[in-house]
Amino acid sequence: MMHQNQADATEPCFITDGPPSNDLPIPPYRTMNLPQILEGLNDEELARWPGDLADAEREKRRKAGD
């Protein structure tokens, strides 16, 4: 069986069943900044996020709970 190499493709390949729907809501990451997204996460979801912003959000929640 022969597989087509991506470098051999002349045009990009998109898997689609038709045009995008106009009635879908805008994804939140396009209308919110990262601190707003982190605020919207529950504690379990936030625990999975690495990084300084997530650490700052966890610290903010810890101080608010004291």
C-alpha angles and dihedrals in degrees: 000000000000121000123206113239116227089233089059093058116103095195133030116263119227125186108216139148093208141308120331116270116254093209096066117110119248109263109256093235088067095055101034134060121231097261089053091050091049090050089056094055121094118235094265093052092045091052089065093056117092125202145066096288092053090046090052091049091050090049091049090052092047091052092046090053094053 
